[in-house]
Amino acid sequence: MIELRSIASRDLSRAELAALRQLLDQAFGDRFDDGDWRNTLGGLHVLAIEDRDQVAHAAVVDRTLIAGGRPLRTGYVEGVATRPDRRRRGLAALVMREADRIILEGYQLGGLSDGTGVPGFYARLGWERWQGPTFVAAPHGPARTADDDGSVMVLRTPTTGGLDLSGSLTCDWRPGDAW
């Protein structure tokens, strides 16, 4: 039986944090580094737990995305992962549905960078691909992130229903990967 648990980073025990890092390392291999780990922390974690083991995860962290000159409080999804031996059982979709609920109830917009390699995974859950150019609000001013064009997705909330997906989208600056 799968149990879903939502918990803030600050409320995870050291053992739970270590288990989460192990899950993400197993799921992503060498594509997950310390910068990715830092970007996954500081928000709310959705954990799928089976027999007391973490088997799937998604985090929602606070960010600001600027669309059409309008800053939007964004629930940004990080670290969507399923333990390799539990894949293809709907667990990633399960944690993402809960992450979507959190975003829809508490944010103006949802955002993520799609690195799944699974065509249509997020689209099936209501996410839309950003069509316009992407930028980061770097310390020296806006910087183009053309390599991220086409991989950024958004989840509209009732406050952003009329959002123009072909305009520019700027994320707040952070160390490591901008998106």
C-alpha positions in Angstrom: 0.0 0.0 0.0 1.3 3.4 -1.0 1.1 6.3 1.5 1.4 9.9 0.3 3.1 12.3 2.7 3.7 16.1 2.3 6.3 17.5 4.5 8.5 20.7 4.6 12.2 20.3 4.1 12.8 21.7 7.6 10.7 19.0 9.1 12.5 16.1 7.5 14.8 14.2 9.9 18.4 13.6 9.0 17.6 10.0 8.2 14.7 11.0 5.9 16.9 13.6 4.2 19.6 10.9 3.6 17.0 8.5 2.3 15.6 11.2 -0.1 19.1 12.0 -1.4 19.7 8.3 -2.0 16.4 8.0 -3.9 17.3 11.0 -6.1 20.8 9.7 -6.7 19.4 6.3 -7.6 16.8 7.8 -9.9 19.1 10.3 -11.7 22.5 8.7 -11.4 25.4 11.1 -12.3 22.8 13.7 -13.7 22.0 14.7 -10.1 24.6 16.8 -8.3 24.9 18.9 -5.1 23.4 22.0 -6.9 20.3 20.0 -7.9 20.0 18.8 -4.3 20.1 22.3 -3.0 17.5 23.4 -5.5 15.2 20.5 -4.3 15.3 21.7 -0.7 13.5 24.6 1.0 10.0 23.8 0.0 7.4 21.1 0.4 8.2 17.5 -0.4 5.6 15.0 -1.6 6.8 11.5 -0.8 5.3 8.2 -1.8 6.1 5.7 0.9 5.8 1.9 0.6 6.6 -0.3 3.5 8.3 2.7 5.2 10.6 3.3 2.2 10.5 6.4 0.1 9.8 5.2 -3.5 8.8 8.4 -5.3 9.2 12.1 -4.7 8.4 15.6 -6.0 9.3 18.9 -4.3 7.5 22.2 -4.7 9.8 25.2 -3.9 9.0 28.9 -3.9 10.2 30.9 -6.9 9.2 34.0 -8.8 8.7 33.7 -12.6 8.0 36.9 -14.6 5.6 36.5 -17.5 4.6 39.5 -19.6 6.3 41.8 -17.1 4.2 40.4 -14.3 6.0 38.7 -11.4 4.1 35.5 -10.3 4.5 33.6 -7.1 5.4 30.2 -8.5 5.4 26.7 -7.1 8.4 25.3 -8.9 8.7 21.5 -9.1 12.0 19.9 -8.5 13.3 16.4 -8.0 10.5 14.3 -9.5 11.8 10.8 -9.2 10.8 7.2 -8.7 13.1 4.5 -7.3 14.3 2.4 -10.3 12.7 -0.8 -9.0 9.3 0.9 -8.6 9.0 2.6 -12.0 6.1 2.2 -14.4 3.6 1.8 -11.6 2.2 5.4 -11.7 4.1 6.6 -8.7 5.5 9.7 -10.4 2.1 10.7 -11.6 0.8 10.1 -8.0 3.3 12.5 -6.4 2.8 15.0 -9.3 -1.0 15.1 -8.8 -0.4 16.0 -5.2 2.2 18.6 -6.2 -0.3 20.1 -8.7 -2.9 20.3 -5.9 -0.4 22.2 -3.7 0.4 24.6 -6.5 -3.3 25.2 -7.5 -4.2 25.9 -3.9 -1.2 28.1 -2.9 0.5 29.7 -5.9 -0.2 31.9 -8.9 1.6 29.6 -11.3 3.4 26.3 -11.4 6.7 25.8 -13.2 9.2 23.1 -14.0 11.9 22.1 -16.4 11.0 18.9 -18.2 14.0 16.5 -18.1 12.0 13.3 -18.0 12.6 12.1 -21.5 9.0 10.7 -21.2 7.0 12.4 -24.0 3.7 13.8 -22.7 4.2 12.9 -19.0 3.5 16.4 -17.7 1.1 17.4 -20.4 -1.2 14.5 -19.4 -1.3 16.1 -15.9 -2.3 19.6 -17.3 1.1 21.2 -17.8 1.7 23.3 -20.9 5.0 23.9 -22.7 6.2 27.5 -22.6 6.5 28.6 -26.2 8.4 31.9 -25.9 12.0 32.7 -25.0 13.3 32.1 -21.5 15.6 34.2 -19.4 17.1 34.3 -15.9 17.2 37.5 -13.8 21.0 37.2 -13.4 22.9 39.5 -10.9 24.1 41.6 -13.9 20.6 41.8 -15.5 18.4 39.5 -17.6 20.3 36.8 -19.4 18.9 34.6 -22.2 18.6 30.9 -21.4 18.0 29.7 -25.0 19.2 26.1 -24.1 16.1 25.9 -21.8 13.6 27.0 -24.5 11.1 24.3 -25.1 11.8 22.4 -21.9 10.1 24.8 -19.5 6.5 24.0 -18.6 3.8 25.8 -16.6 0.7 24.9 -14.8 -1.9 27.7 -14.9 -4.0 28.4 -11.9 -7.2 30.4 -11.8 -5.2 33.6 -11.5 -3.2 33.0 -14.6 -5.7 31.5 -17.0 -5.1 34.1 -19.7 -1.3 33.8 -19.7 0.4 34.3 -23.1 2.6 31.3 -23.5 4.4 32.8 -26.4 5.9 35.8 -24.5 9.1 35.8 -22.6 9.4 34.0 -19.3 12.1 35.0 -16.7 13.0 33.0 -13.6 14.6 34.4 -10.5 18.4 33.8 -10.2 19.8 30.9 -8.1 23.1 29.1 -8.1 23.4 26.1 -10.4 20.8 25.5 -13.1 18.6 28.5 -13.6 15.6 26.4 -14.6 
